[in-house]
Amino acid sequence: MRYVYADNSATTALSPKVLEKMMPYLTEVYGNPSSIYTIGAKAKAAVETARENIAKNLGAANPNEIYFTSGGSESDNWALKGVCHALKAKGKKHIITSKFEHHAILHTCEALEKEGFEVTYLDVYENGIVHPEDVENAIREDTAIVSSMYANNEIGTIQPISEIGAICRKHGVIFHTDAVQAAGYVKIDVQKENIDLLSMTAHKLHGPKGCGLLYIRKGVRIENLICGGAQERNKRAGTENVAGIVGLDAALQLAIDGMDERNAKLEKMRDRLIDGLLKIERSRINGDRVHRLPGNVNMCFEGIEGESLLLRLDLKGVSASSGSACTSGSLDPSHVLLAIGLPHEIAHGSMRLSFSDDNTEEDIDYILEIVPEIVSYLRSMSPLWEKIKKQEAQG
Amino acid sequence: MAYSEKVMDHFANPRNVGEIENADGVGEVGNSKCGDIMKMYIKVDNDIITDVKFKTFGCGAAIATSSMATELIKGKSINDALKLTNKAVMEALDGLPPVKVHCSVLAEQAIKAAVSDYYKRRGVDPEPIVGNVPECDSCGCEG
């Protein structure tokens, strides 16, 4: 049976080229970068080379603005808590973010609300895109930070980051973006886009799990999240994940090197798949079709439930994900799908397929062959579908 | 979260899927907002459930518990069917992940709803026999 991995927004396969770059630091160069002897110094040099290269690739002014972390969640927590705690003494107690951020942002905001901070959650409208003017209207005297994801993890919609950045800069408000999904698929330039803080992680772009970074523009006041040793210029304690850092750099470099060609290939596959699946009756694509990550397909099929769709896909060798309540372990379906205005019963029937360079047109052919069959089978046993059809017949 | 082999077997090859024309009782529980609806059809002869079919909108566990529940009551007396608990359905499936326990409750309720309907059709008040069958008391929603 064919196997298709179509959940690259969850994580990606480690690239053999990235692994090759990491291998020396998992084997012979095991020294602690803080140690002064040779293998420590070698490890330190590898970390600093990666930092310089990553800084260049993100358009940062200085390598010292790159701080390595354990990944996206830590970076998001650090950005929000660190800035809010640092600016609290200045009377700043307001945060602006959107309704469909990753939980690493939303749950951090909830934690900060408990501490007394106020949060404005911006609408993302039906197409899943924040309106920059809404950001401007929400800014107050006491706004500490604006946080908007670069691209949404479920529906792949790309946000107007440059516009939001310009607004924040104009008003002197710190701007953070979670670029975990966008990095490697969108050209990022933190200086041009007026980004003050940026989160990213290695494992979404064929790098290793457990390593990410927070870009912190020089001059941004931020408190530490992890206290301890003097690593990362006294800002983030903990012995460096040397192999992970080398892998993060290698993965970002590979992603940037082939970006245009890869994006063109993925967009072609994505659009063919969306057009094909939209032929299924009562199906819909979630999120803007144009301002969208090249590998993201997120659809709803009325009358069926997402988890059973995923399990049937898995039985046919396709790994995908869903925003249904049943896969989230809660009663409500995805907050992202609810934020773009989908009713619960439709949001339950969602499916996300996310592709990478490893996928092929044959994968798309296969998915186009099996999804309509599965949807039609599940509908044949669905009392909800029966009701929908009955209502349809009654006009 | 992982399903047992039995759950996956009943999900992949659900038993007794469909409708019964001229069913003696039809029960439906759950709602679309919560993401689970189970509809159960029974054919009754001399107090014995001679045939049972189901249709379910829901997750893997919802489909598997419906399927298992129909197997457990087919050929049984109404009294025995009413004694079937969600726990028994879960045990027969070698367990369910904690977040899916409500699916087995729904399966138990679907049977009770079908039996209630059977009594109603015969002009018998089902409540003293079956009890009150809530349409959706398992998930805590208001729907």
Interface residues (C-beta under 8 A of the other chain):
Chain A: G303 I304 E305 G306 E307 S308 L311 L315 S324 A325 C326 T327 G329 L331 P333 P343 H344 E345 H348 M381 S382 P383 L384 W385 E386
Chain B: M1 M8 F11 A12 P14 V17 G18 E28 S32 K33 C34 G35 D36 I37 M38 K39 F54 K55 T56 F57 G58 C59 G60 A61 A62 I63 V99 K100 C139 G140 C141
